[in-house]
Amino acid sequence: MRYIRDYNLEYGPDRTLPYMIFVISNIGLTLFFYNSNVFYWTLGLIAAPVFIAFVGMIINFFWKISAHMLGIGGLVGGVLSVCFNVKGSNPMLLFAILFVLAGLLGVCRLYLRANTAAQVYVGFIIGFVLAYASVFGGLLLMLSYLK
């Protein structure tokens, strides 16, 4: 149907449609869980991909960012926030495995020359920070309603 120029999505505007489909579908998922009255920190964990993908889409208009690293950074940030802020635990083995996997993914993106080092690092950091903040913000919101 010629919506995109190539399957590698090298051209920036070609990546907008996949981002929009992802954001809209995850907004629907977040609203479903919101209406199901789940804990707000869980809702923050579910809403984190919406924030990450939306920010990635906005950055995509100006600069190519690694969507793969946005995702793995979001996974690491969400798990870290749940473990430290919600459960109060410190599973070092899990964190070590996740960081090694994130590092391997970053190396693969660099090896394939799909992204530059800056795109990989910035993607991971943005994904990590947004997911961590989303879960932490949901926890703070939940605690404010309990008072």
C-alpha positions as CSV (number, residue, x, y, z in Angstrom):
1,M,0.0,0.0,0.0
2,R,3.1,2.2,0.0
3,Y,2.6,3.7,3.5
4,I,6.4,3.3,4.1
5,R,9.4,3.5,1.9
6,D,11.3,0.5,3.2
7,Y,10.9,-2.2,5.9
8,N,13.9,-0.8,7.8
9,L,12.0,2.4,8.5
10,E,15.1,4.5,7.9
11,Y,13.0,7.5,6.9
12,G,11.8,9.3,10.1
13,P,8.2,10.0,9.1
14,D,7.7,6.3,8.3
15,R,8.2,5.5,12.0
16,T,5.3,7.8,13.0
17,L,2.5,5.4,12.1
18,P,3.8,2.5,14.1
19,Y,4.4,4.7,17.1
20,M,0.8,6.0,16.8
21,I,-0.7,2.6,16.6
22,F,1.3,1.5,19.6
23,V,0.4,4.6,21.6
24,I,-3.3,4.4,20.8
25,S,-3.6,0.7,21.6
26,N,-1.8,1.1,24.9
27,I,-3.9,4.0,25.9
28,G,-6.9,1.7,25.4
29,L,-5.2,-0.9,27.6
30,T,-4.4,1.6,30.3
31,L,-8.0,2.9,30.3
32,F,-9.2,-0.7,30.6
33,F,-7.0,-1.3,33.7
34,Y,-8.0,2.0,35.1
35,N,-11.7,1.1,35.0
36,S,-10.7,-2.3,36.6
37,N,-9.6,-0.4,39.7
38,V,-6.0,-1.8,39.9
39,F,-3.4,-0.4,42.1
40,Y,-2.1,3.0,40.8
41,W,1.5,1.7,40.7
42,T,0.3,-1.1,38.5
43,L,-1.4,1.4,36.3
44,G,1.8,3.4,36.2
45,L,3.6,0.2,35.0
46,I,1.0,-0.3,32.3
47,A,1.0,3.4,31.3
48,A,4.8,3.6,31.1
49,P,5.0,2.3,27.5
50,V,2.5,5.0,26.5
51,F,4.8,7.7,27.9
52,I,7.9,6.2,26.4
53,A,6.5,5.6,23.0
54,F,5.0,9.1,22.9
55,V,8.3,10.7,23.8
56,G,10.1,8.5,21.3
57,M,7.6,9.6,18.6
58,I,8.2,13.3,19.4
59,I,12.0,12.9,19.4
60,N,11.7,11.0,16.2
61,F,10.5,14.1,14.4
62,F,13.9,15.8,15.2
63,W,16.4,12.9,15.6
64,K,16.4,9.2,15.2
65,I,16.4,7.4,18.6
66,S,16.7,3.7,19.3
67,A,13.2,2.4,19.9
68,H,14.7,-0.9,21.0
69,M,16.7,0.8,23.8
70,L,13.6,2.8,24.7
71,G,11.8,-0.5,25.3
72,I,14.6,-2.3,27.2
73,G,15.3,0.9,29.3
74,G,11.6,1.0,30.2
75,L,11.7,-2.7,31.2
76,V,14.7,-2.1,33.5
77,G,13.3,1.1,34.9
78,G,9.9,-0.4,35.6
79,V,11.3,-3.5,37.3
80,L,13.7,-1.4,39.3
81,S,11.0,0.9,40.5
82,V,8.7,-1.9,41.4
83,C,11.4,-3.8,43.4
84,F,12.7,-0.7,45.2
85,N,9.6,1.4,45.8
86,V,6.7,-1.1,45.9
87,K,8.1,-4.4,47.2
88,G,11.1,-3.0,49.1
89,S,13.4,-5.7,47.8
90,N,16.7,-5.8,46.1
91,P,17.0,-8.7,43.7
92,M,20.6,-8.2,42.4
93,L,20.6,-11.2,40.2
94,L,17.5,-10.0,38.3
95,F,19.1,-6.5,37.8
96,A,22.4,-8.0,36.6
97,I,20.6,-10.2,34.1
98,L,18.5,-7.2,32.8
99,F,21.5,-4.9,32.5
100,V,23.5,-7.6,30.7
101,L,20.6,-8.1,28.3
102,A,20.2,-4.3,27.8
103,G,23.9,-4.1,27.1
104,L,23.8,-6.9,24.6
105,L,20.9,-5.3,22.8
106,G,22.8,-2.0,22.7
107,V,25.9,-3.7,21.3
108,C,23.7,-5.4,18.7
109,R,22.2,-2.1,17.6
110,L,25.7,-0.6,17.3
111,Y,27.1,-3.7,15.5
112,L,24.3,-3.6,12.9
113,R,24.9,0.1,12.5
114,A,21.2,0.7,13.0
115,N,21.9,3.4,15.6
116,T,24.7,5.5,16.8
117,A,26.1,5.3,20.3
118,A,24.3,8.5,21.3
119,Q,20.9,7.2,20.0
120,V,21.4,3.9,22.0
121,Y,22.5,5.7,25.2
122,V,19.8,8.4,25.1
123,G,17.1,5.8,24.2
124,F,18.0,3.6,27.2
125,I,18.2,6.6,29.6
126,I,14.8,8.1,28.5
127,G,13.1,4.7,28.7
128,F,14.5,4.0,32.1
129,V,13.7,7.4,33.6
130,L,10.1,7.5,32.2
131,A,9.3,4.0,33.4
132,Y,10.8,4.5,36.8
133,A,9.0,7.8,37.2
134,S,5.7,6.3,36.0
135,V,5.6,3.5,38.6
136,F,6.9,5.8,41.3
137,G,4.3,8.5,40.4
138,G,1.6,5.8,40.6
139,L,2.8,4.7,44.0
140,L,2.8,8.3,45.3
141,L,-0.7,8.9,43.9
142,M,-1.9,5.7,45.6
143,L,-0.3,6.7,48.9
144,S,-1.9,10.2,48.7
145,Y,-5.3,8.6,48.4
146,L,-4.8,6.3,51.4
147,K,-4.2,9.3,53.7
